[in-house]
Amino acid sequence: MPPLTGHAPRTAPAPVVGPPSAARRLARALPLLAALWCVLAAAPVAGATEHPAGPAWTAQPAASGPGRDGGRPYFYLEGLPGSVLEDRLSVTNPGPEPVTVRLRGADAYNTGGGGFAVRGAHGSTGTGSWLRTAGTEVTVPGRTRADVPLSFTVPEDALPGDHPGAVVAESGGRSVGVRVQLRVGGPRLAAITVEDVEVGSGAIHYALVNRGNAVLVPRLSVSADGLFGTVLRRAARTLPVELLPGQRVRLTEPWRDAPALDSVTVRLRVTAAGGARGEATASAAFVPWGPVAGGALCLLGAVAAGVHGLRRRRTARRGARDDGAAPAPDLRQTCDERHLVKAGVES
């Protein structure tokens, strides 16, 4: 019988991995191509449905006469207590769609830095609360201008003087304020004060307060005198501030070339129309604290070194005397001994 011969089982050969075929590459690229085609196909549709934003609507005082196209920057009204003052507001809609605008009155005030601002919807007690309109809203068709009648009823107890305010128009998240300069007849007082002057590093800080009943545009002049003469002279100039009655603003005058070492007196003078005048002074000492502090530290170091050296010299001298000199006799003991001897002789 021929011997049995064992055979190991044969395994299938491993597949050879080669570069992907063109069909596979096309299959992988199809999703990207489809997404790109969707974007390109949607772009013209989006562009066709969007409309460019048209010009914004405007609000301004209506033309004051026939043939005039506005031209007034604000409303100017004047009357006695108890009178009714009338005017018109022009709202222009240059766009193709109608616009609904809400109207309200607002009191004006100065911000802390001197800017002009108006109160919110519920914060007016003066000119803003005197405004009356036919309705709180007006709808203006496209490419149309509407003239809205306005009236201000001045209370019987209104104080004489200027009462600044604004007519506020609001629509679509946009707000436009048209200024109102309303003057109530009676005595006019122009008064201004300069307060809280502070001289700091590179600047002079001060406050202006309108103590009268008229709107003021102040003019400021600045001077400073030191121990060795004049260190600053600035001629009067108009400040970019319209100071409303009863308002207070905090302003800053730059002074970048202030002296490094001096004691100065700064003087601020303010004037305005109607004879308003105000003046205030402040003193300041300019000391170069860096060099002074460095010199003080050096001086303290020198004094400390001198004291330490003096103590060491005294200690050395005391030690030398103790080592070279004999101990001094006790004089008191010697005197006592002599006295005893003498007493013994006498006895």
C-alpha positions in Angstrom: 0.0 0.0 0.0 1.5 3.3 -0.9 2.1 5.6 2.0 -0.5 8.3 2.7 0.8 11.8 2.0 -0.8 14.8 3.8 -1.5 18.1 1.9 -1.9 21.5 3.7 -5.1 23.4 2.7 -4.6 26.1 0.1 -5.6 29.7 0.9 -7.0 32.1 -1.6 -4.5 34.7 -2.8 -4.8 38.2 -1.3 -6.4 40.7 -3.7 -4.1 43.2 -5.2 -5.0 46.8 -4.3 -4.4 49.2 -7.1 -5.4 52.7 -8.0 -9.2 53.4 -8.0 -10.8 53.0 -11.4 -12.4 55.9 -13.2 -15.9 54.6 -12.3 -15.1 54.7 -8.6 -13.7 58.2 -8.8 -16.9 59.3 -10.6 -19.1 57.7 -8.0 -17.3 59.5 -5.2 -17.5 62.9 -7.0 -21.2 62.6 -7.8 -22.4 63.9 -4.3 -20.1 66.9 -4.6 -21.2 67.7 -8.1 -24.9 67.5 -7.0 -24.4 69.9 -4.1 -22.6 72.4 -6.4 -25.3 72.2 -9.0 -28.0 72.9 -6.3 -26.1 76.0 -5.1 -25.6 77.3 -8.6 -29.2 76.6 -9.5 -30.6 78.4 -6.4 -28.4 81.5 -6.8 -30.3 83.1 -9.7 -33.6 82.4 -8.0 -32.5 84.1 -4.8 -31.2 87.1 -6.8 -34.5 87.3 -8.7 -36.6 87.4 -5.5 -34.5 89.9 -3.6 -35.2 93.6 -4.1 -32.5 96.2 -3.4 -33.2 98.5 -0.4 -34.8 101.7 -1.6 -33.9 105.1 -0.2 -35.1 105.7 3.4 -38.0 107.9 4.3 -37.3 111.4 5.7 -39.0 113.8 8.1 -38.4 117.6 8.2 -40.3 120.8 8.7 -42.6 121.5 5.8 -41.9 124.3 3.3 -42.7 127.6 4.9 -44.1 129.1 1.7 -45.2 128.3 -1.9 -42.4 127.3 -4.2 -40.0 126.3 -1.3 -38.8 122.8 -0.8 -38.3 122.7 2.9 -35.0 124.2 3.8 -35.7 124.7 7.5 -33.3 122.7 9.8 -35.8 122.8 12.7 -39.1 124.2 14.0 -38.9 127.7 15.5 -42.1 128.7 17.5 -42.7 131.5 19.8 -45.8 132.5 21.9 -47.2 133.5 25.2 -48.4 131.1 27.9 -51.8 129.7 26.9 -51.3 130.1 23.2 -51.5 127.4 20.5 -48.6 127.3 18.0 -49.1 125.5 14.7 -46.8 124.1 12.0 -46.5 121.1 9.6 -44.1 118.1 9.4 -43.3 116.7 6.0 -42.8 113.0 5.8 -41.3 111.8 2.4 -41.4 108.2 1.2 -39.2 107.8 -1.9 -39.6 104.0 -1.9 -42.2 102.0 -3.9 -44.1 100.6 -0.8 -46.2 102.5 1.7 -44.7 103.4 5.0 -46.5 103.9 8.3 -44.8 106.4 10.6 -45.5 106.9 14.3 -45.2 110.4 15.7 -44.6 111.7 19.2 -43.1 114.6 21.1 -40.0 114.6 23.3 -38.2 116.9 25.6 -34.5 117.7 24.8 -31.6 117.5 27.2 -27.8 117.6 27.2 -25.8 114.4 27.7 -23.0 114.4 30.2 -20.5 115.3 27.5 -22.6 118.1 26.0 -24.5 116.3 23.2 -28.1 116.9 22.3 -30.5 114.1 23.1 -34.3 113.6 23.5 -36.3 111.8 26.1 -38.0 108.4 25.6 -41.6 107.8 25.0 -42.7 108.4 28.6 -40.1 110.8 30.0 -41.3 114.2 28.6 -43.0 116.8 30.8 -42.2 120.0 28.8 -42.3 120.7 25.1 -42.7 117.0 24.2 -45.9 116.8 26.2 -47.3 120.0 24.6 -47.4 118.4 21.1 -50.7 117.5 19.5 -51.3 115.8 16.1 -54.4 114.6 14.3 -53.2 111.0 14.9 -50.3 109.1 16.4 -49.6 107.4 13.0 -49.5 108.5 9.4 -49.3 106.2 6.4 -47.4 107.6 3.4 -47.9 105.9 0.0 -44.8 105.1 -2.1 -43.1 108.0 -3.9 -45.3 110.5 -2.0 -44.8 113.2 0.6 -47.3 113.9 3.3 -47.6 117.1 5.3 -48.8 116.4 8.8 -50.3 119.3 10.8 -48.8 119.9 14.3 -49.8 122.1 17.2 -48.1 122.9 20.5 -50.4 124.1 23.3 -48.3 126.2 25.7 -49.6 125.8 29.3 -50.8 128.9 31.2 -48.1 128.4 33.9 -45.3 127.8 31.4 -42.1 129.6 32.5 -40.7 132.2 30.0 -37.6 131.3 28.0 -36.4 128.6 25.7 -38.1 125.1 25.8 -36.2 122.9 23.4 -37.7 119.6 22.2 -38.2 117.4 19.2 -40.8 115.7 17.0 -39.8 112.1 16.8 -40.9 109.9 13.8 -40.5 106.2 14.0 -41.0 103.3 11.6 -39.4 99.9 10.9 -36.9 100.2 13.8 -35.7 103.6 12.5 -36.1 106.9 14.4 -35.8 110.4 13.2 -35.9 113.5 15.5 -36.8 117.0 14.2 -35.7 119.7 16.6 -38.2 122.2 18.0 -37.0 125.6 19.3 -40.0 126.9 21.3 -39.7 130.1 23.1 -42.3 131.3 25.7 -42.6 135.1 25.9 -41.4 136.9 29.0 -38.1 138.0 30.6 -35.1 136.3 29.1 -32.2 135.5 31.4 -28.8 134.4 30.2 -26.5 133.0 33.0 -23.7 130.5 33.2 -21.3 129.2 35.8 -18.0 127.3 35.7 -17.7 124.7 38.5 -15.5 121.8 39.7 -12.3 122.8 37.9 -9.6 120.1 38.2 -6.2 120.2 36.8 -4.9 116.7 36.0 -2.2 115.1 34.0 -2.4 116.6 30.5 -5.9 118.0 30.9 -8.2 120.4 32.6 -11.6 119.1 33.7 -14.5 121.5 34.4 -18.3 121.7 34.4 -20.6 124.3 32.8 -24.1 124.9 34.2 -26.8 127.0 32.4 -28.4 128.9 35.3 -30.8 130.9 33.0 -33.7 130.2 30.7 -32.1 130.6 27.4 -30.1 128.2 25.2 -26.4 129.2 25.3 -23.4 128.5 23.0 -20.5 129.2 25.3 -17.1 130.6 24.5 -14.1 129.6 26.6 -10.7 131.2 27.3 -7.9 129.5 29.4 -4.9 130.9 31.2 -2.4 129.6 33.7 0.3 131.4 35.7 3.2 129.7 37.4 6.0 130.8 39.8 8.1 131.9 36.9 5.5 133.6 34.8 2.7 132.7 32.3 2.7 129.1 31.2 -0.6 129.0 29.2 -2.7 131.5 27.2 -5.6 130.4 25.0 -7.8 133.0 23.4 -11.6 132.7 23.6 -13.1 130.2 21.2 -16.6 128.8 20.7 -17.2 125.4 22.2 -19.0 122.7 20.2 -21.8 122.6 22.9 -25.3 124.0 22.9 -26.1 124.3 26.6 -29.8 124.0 27.3 -31.5 125.8 30.2 -31.0 124.1 33.5 -28.5 121.6 32.1 -25.0 120.7 33.4 -22.2 119.3 31.2 -18.7 118.0 32.1 -16.0 119.0 29.6 -12.2 118.5 29.2 -9.6 121.0 28.0 -6.4 119.2 26.8 -3.1 120.5 28.2 -0.4 118.3 26.8 2.5 120.7 27.3 2.0 121.3 31.1 5.2 122.2 33.0 7.1 119.4 34.6 8.0 121.3 37.8 5.9 124.3 38.8 3.0 125.6 40.9 0.3 127.1 38.7 -3.1 128.8 39.0 -5.4 128.0 36.1 -8.3 130.4 35.3 -11.2 129.5 33.0 -13.5 132.3 31.6 -16.7 131.5 29.8 -19.0 134.0 28.0 -22.2 133.6 26.0 -24.8 135.7 24.2 -27.0 137.9 26.4 -24.2 138.9 28.7 -23.7 135.5 30.4 -20.3 135.3 32.1 -18.6 132.8 34.3 -15.1 132.3 35.8 -13.4 129.8 38.0 -9.8 129.1 39.1 -7.9 126.1 40.4 -4.4 125.5 41.7 -2.1 122.6 40.9 1.5 121.6 41.7 3.5 119.8 39.0 6.3 117.6 40.4 8.3 115.0 38.5 7.6 112.3 41.0 9.8 109.7 39.3 13.1 111.6 39.6 12.1 112.9 43.0 11.3 109.5 44.3 14.6 108.2 42.9 16.6 111.0 44.5 14.8 110.4 47.8 15.7 106.7 47.7 19.3 107.5 46.9 19.5 110.0 49.8 17.9 107.5 52.2 20.5 104.9 51.1 23.3 107.3 51.6 22.1 108.3 55.1 21.6 104.6 56.1 25.2 103.8 54.9 26.6 106.8 56.8 24.9 105.8 60.0 26.0 102.2 59.7 29.6 103.3 59.1 29.6 105.7 62.0 28.3 102.9 64.3 31.1 100.6 63.1 33.8 103.2 63.7 32.5 103.8 67.3 32.4 100.1 68.0 36.0 99.7 66.7 37.3 102.6 68.9 35.6 101.3 72.0 37.1 97.9 71.5 40.6 99.4 71.0 40.3 101.3 74.3 39.2 98.2 76.2 42.2 96.1 74.9 45.1 98.6 75.4 44.3 100.5 78.7 44.6 99.1 82.3 41.5 99.0 84.4 41.0 102.2 86.3 41.2 102.0 90.1 38.2 102.3 92.2 38.6 105.8 93.6 35.8 105.4 96.1 37.3 102.2 97.5 40.7 103.9 97.9 39.2 106.9 99.7 37.4 104.6 102.1 40.6 102.7 102.8 42.6 105.9 103.5 39.8 107.0 105.9 40.0 103.8 107.9 43.8 104.0 108.2 43.6 107.5 109.4 40.9 106.7 111.9 43.0 103.8 113.3 46.0 106.1 113.8 44.0 108.5 115.7 42.5 105.9 118.0 
